Amino acid sequence: MIVAVADTHAVIWYLTPDQRLSATARSFMNAASAQGNQIAVSSISMIELVYLVEKGRIPPEGFSSLASALSLKRGTLIEMPIDLSIARALAKVDVQQIADMPDRIIAATAFHLNVPLISRDGKIRLSTIQTIW
């Protein structure tokens, strides 16, 4: 069962045990894993990761770590493709609150799945999207 969506930074910080992931978020993600639940990662996060690696903001291992985690058949992380239902949900994410398109797609994914979004992003946390941080 999918219990949350993780944004790009949250999932990378989870995979690389980075201290920037909050204790609450890490605990939630660890509990989901221990209980056999899944955390969705939007396809846009993989595209965003390529961009962040190109800009030198994330080491190349970040992308390969996520790709490896998503390839596990019974892994905690599951790729959530961007499809028509996500596009429809995007219309329900206020562009004034969340202007960045990748963030809006990730938020729309959480909205569509009716699960919380694991994110440190202040704008997302101030929006109507339920968050964990």
C-alpha positions in Angstrom: 0.0 0.0 0.0 1.3 3.5 -0.9 1.3 5.5 2.3 3.1 8.7 1.1 4.8 10.5 -1.7 8.4 11.7 -1.2 9.7 14.8 -3.0 13.1 14.7 -4.7 15.3 15.9 -1.8 13.5 13.8 0.8 14.0 10.6 -1.1 17.7 11.4 -1.8 18.3 12.3 1.8 16.6 9.1 2.8 18.8 6.9 0.6 22.0 8.6 1.5 21.4 8.9 5.2 21.7 12.7 5.0 21.1 14.7 8.2 18.9 17.2 6.4 16.1 14.7 6.4 14.1 15.4 9.5 13.8 12.8 12.2 10.0 12.7 11.7 10.4 12.1 8.0 13.1 9.4 8.5 11.0 7.7 11.2 7.9 7.6 8.9 9.9 6.3 6.0 11.6 3.6 8.1 8.3 2.6 9.6 6.7 2.3 6.1 9.6 0.1 5.0 9.4 -2.1 8.1 5.6 -2.5 7.6 6.0 -3.5 4.0 4.3 -0.3 2.7 5.5 1.8 -0.2 6.4 5.4 -0.7 5.8 6.8 -4.2 8.4 8.8 -6.1 7.1 10.8 -9.0 8.8 10.3 -12.4 9.5 14.0 -12.4 11.9 13.4 -9.5 14.2 11.3 -11.7 14.3 14.0 -14.3 14.9 16.6 -11.6 17.7 14.5 -10.2 19.5 14.4 -13.6 19.3 18.2 -13.6 20.6 18.5 -10.1 23.5 16.2 -10.9 24.3 18.3 -14.0 24.3 21.5 -11.8 26.6 19.8 -9.3 24.0 20.2 -6.5 23.7 16.4 -5.9 26.5 13.8 -6.5 26.0 11.4 -9.4 25.5 8.6 -6.9 22.1 10.2 -6.0 20.6 9.2 -9.3 22.1 5.7 -9.3 20.9 5.2 -5.7 17.4 6.1 -6.6 17.4 4.0 -9.8 18.6 1.0 -7.8 16.0 1.5 -5.1 13.2 1.8 -7.7 14.3 -1.4 -9.5 13.7 -3.6 -6.4 10.6 -5.7 -7.0 9.4 -5.5 -3.4 11.2 -2.3 -2.3 9.8 0.5 -0.3 10.1 3.1 -3.1 7.9 2.8 -6.1 7.9 5.0 -9.2 4.7 6.9 -9.9 4.4 7.9 -13.5 2.9 11.2 -14.6 -0.3 10.4 -16.3 -3.7 11.9 -17.1 -4.9 11.5 -13.5 -1.9 13.4 -12.2 -2.5 16.1 -14.8 -6.1 16.5 -13.7 -4.9 16.6 -10.0 -2.4 19.4 -11.0 -5.4 21.7 -11.6 -6.2 21.3 -7.9 -2.8 22.5 -6.7 -2.8 26.2 -6.3 -0.2 27.7 -8.7 0.0 30.8 -6.4 1.0 28.5 -3.5 3.3 26.1 -5.4 4.6 27.8 -8.5 7.5 25.4 -9.4 6.3 22.9 -11.9 8.2 19.8 -10.6 6.9 20.6 -7.1 3.4 21.0 -8.4 3.6 17.6 -10.1 4.9 16.0 -7.0 2.2 17.7 -4.9 -0.5 16.7 -7.4 0.7 13.1 -7.1 0.2 13.1 -3.4 -3.2 14.8 -3.8 -4.3 12.2 -6.4 -3.2 9.3 -4.2 -4.7 11.0 -1.1 -1.6 10.5 0.9 0.8 12.9 2.6 3.8 14.4 0.9 7.2 14.1 2.6 8.8 17.5 2.0 10.9 20.1 3.6 9.7 22.8 1.1 8.2 25.7 3.0 5.8 26.7 0.3 4.5 23.2 0.0 4.1 22.9 3.8 2.1 26.1 3.9 -0.2 24.9 1.1 -3.3 22.7 1.5 -1.3 19.6 0.7 -0.8 17.4 3.8 2.9 17.1 4.5 5.2 15.1 6.8 8.4 16.8 8.0 
